[in-house]
Amino acid sequence: MAHGTLYLIPVTLGDDQIGKALPPDVVALAQGLETFVVESEKTARRFLGAIKTAKPVRELTLLTLNEHTTEKELPALLSPLLEGRDVGLMSEAGCPGVADPGAHLVALAHRKGIRVAPLVGPSSILLSLMASGLDGQRFTFLGYLPSEKGARGQKLREIEQASRKQRETQIFIETPYRNQHMLEDLLATCHPETRLCVACNVSLASELIVSKTIAEWKKGTLPDLHKQPTVFLLLA
């Protein structure tokens, strides 16, 4: 029996309009699927309801893959694919497999000889880099930095040094309720001439993308980033 295809389905980054974030052919493909591996069932049901799937959302099969999923549980998530059914993999926001537990399932799918098909959609990381004005030829995505203040400060110094040495944009994110602390630590730690871009609520109506030197940031009123999805980009 031929295996199904694992489709990597991007979703909107918030409450923005489906038609503005996703191409029609991506939406059409997702509408026709009946089995999904999702990071958050609640978020997935809201998205699938918004795109109006061919089958009622309550009748769809939703399998959960999140930060608590163990490696031993991954093979069961591939069972529908091994039985010949196509499956959609969805993150809670943006593109699956990028800063997302879906990468583990994708890796296993490759080992099992299952076709993996990425679909076009929004990535807050790449959209932020595009809009930052920082170096898009050389960049590193670091994911989350340490949550403890001292360790975070040390990591920021290391990141700035690496950026200066490599002439490379450093990109990282933070848990939304710690965003304001991250911004304050960046301003307290980094060199005045280091360039910092803050990209908040990317693609939403409340989008805010500001790119300035640390010295310039210190002169103005800081944005309120508390509980707002934000990407930080730094170039020393």
N, C-alpha and C positions, 0 to 999 in steps of 0.2 A: 504493500500500500504506500502510495506517495505521501510524504509529509505535508502538513499545512505550512503556511507562511506566517512568520511572526512579524506583524506590522507595527512599527514604532510610531504611535499616533501622538503628535503634539497637541496640546490643549491651550486654551487662552491663558494669559498670565493673571487674569482677574475677571472682573465683570465686564470686560470689553465685548464688543459684538463679534459673534462667530465669523460673519462674512468679512470683517476687516482683518482678522487674524489668520484665517485658514483658507487655502484655495478650495474651490468648489469640488474638485476631484478627490481631495483628501476627505472632505466632509461626506461625500457620496460613498466612498469606500468604508468609512467608519459606520455609516448608517446601515450598511448591509451585514456587518459582523454580528455574531451572536455570543461570542465568548471574549472576555476581556480579562487581562491581568492588570490590576489597578493598585495604586499606592493608598488611596483613600476611597472607600466605597461611597461615602456621602458625596464627595466632590465629583466622583465619576458619574454617579446617577444624575446629578444636576447637569453635568455637561452632556451626557447622552440624551437626557430629556430635552435639552436645548437644541440639539441637532436633529431631533425627531427620528430616532432609529426606526427601521422598517418593522422590527419586532418590538412590542411594548417593553419598556425598560424593566418592569417587574419580571418579565420572562427571560431576560438575558442572564447569562452565567458570568458572575463577577468573582474572580479569584484574587485574593489579597497578597501583595508583595510589598512589604515596607521594611523599615529599619530593624524590625523585630523578627523578620523571617529568617530562619536558619538555613544553612547550606543543605541540610538533609531534606528540607521541605521543597527545594527548587525543582527536583525532577517531577514531582506531582503536577507542577504548574505547566510542564511541557506535555503532559499526557494528551490533551486535546490535539496538539500539533502532531504528535506521533500517530494519532488515530486519523489524521488526514484533514482536520479542521483548521481553518485560518483563525488566528487569535490576534487581538489588538492589545498592545502594551501601552499603558497610559501613566504618566506621572501626575502628581497633584497639580502641577502648573508647568507650562512650557514643554520642553523636549524630554522624553524619557531617556534614561541612560546617561544623562549629563548631570553630575552632582545628584545622583538618584540611584536607589537600590536596584532599578531595572537593569543596570549594567551587568549584574551577576547572572541574571536570567539570559541575557543576550549572549554572554560568554558561553554558557552551557548549551544554548541552542546551536552555536557554531560547532561545538564539540560533537553534538548529536547529528550534524549534517542538515540542520533545519535552515531553510532560507530566511534571512533577516532582511526586511525592507524598510528603510527609514523614509518617513514622509515629511513633506515641507511644512514648517510651522515656526512659531516664534520661540526664540531663545533669548532670555533676558541678558545672558552673558555676552553673546555676540552683538545684540542690539545696543547694549551699553558701550561696548568697545567701538562699534561703528560711530556712535554719537559723541564719543569722548574727545576726539582729536588727539589722542595719545597714539603711540606706535602700534599699528596693526600688523606690522611685518613680524615682529617678535613679541610674543606675549605668553604668559603662564597663568593658568587658572589654579588657584590654591585651595578652593573650597572654603571650609570654615577654619578660622584661626582659634588659638586657645581662648577659653572663656575667662580664665583667671587673669586679673589685671596685670600682674607682674610678668607672667608668661606671655601675655598678649603684647605688652610693650616691647619685650625682647624680640618677639617674632616680627613685629613691625620694623624694628631696627635692622633685622636680618633681611627682610624683604626689600627695604629701601637700599641697602648695600648691594644686594643682588641686582636690583634694577639699575643702579648706577654703573655697576661693573659690566653688565651684559647689554645695557641700553635696551631694556626689555620691560614692557608694561606688565605689571603684576595685578591680577584680578582676584578678588575674594569677596565672600559674602558673610553675613552674620545672622544669627537668630534675630528676627525682627524686634524683639523687646530689648535687645542689647545694641541696636544700631546707633543710638545717640551716644552711648559710651564709646563705641568704636570710633565715631567721628571725633569726639573729644580727645581720645587717646592719639589719633592720627595727628591732630593739630598740636598736641603737646610733645610728640615724639619726633616728628619728621622735620627735615631741613626746610627753611623758609622757601627755597626755590624749587622744591619738589612739587610736581604737579599732581593734583588729586581731582578725580572726577567722582561725583556722587550721582548715581542713576537710580531714582526712586520711582516705583509704580510705572515701570516701563510699559509702554503701549496703552496705558489707561488714560482716562480723561484727566486724572490728577497727576500725570507724568511730570517729573522734575528731573532734569539732567543738567548739572552744573559742573564745569571744569575750570579750576583756577589753581594758582600756586598756593602753598600752605600759608604764605604771608598774606595773600589776598583773602583767603578764607577767614583768617583771624580778624580782618578789618570789618567784616560785615556781620549781619545777623545770621545765625545758623538755622538751617531748615529743621523742622520737626520731623524726625525720621522714626519716631517711636511706633512700633508695630506696623511699619510700612515696608514692604519688600524692597530691598535696596542692594545694589551692586556697587562695590568700591573698586576703583582703578587708580593705580599709582605709577608714576614714572619719574624717577629721580634724574 
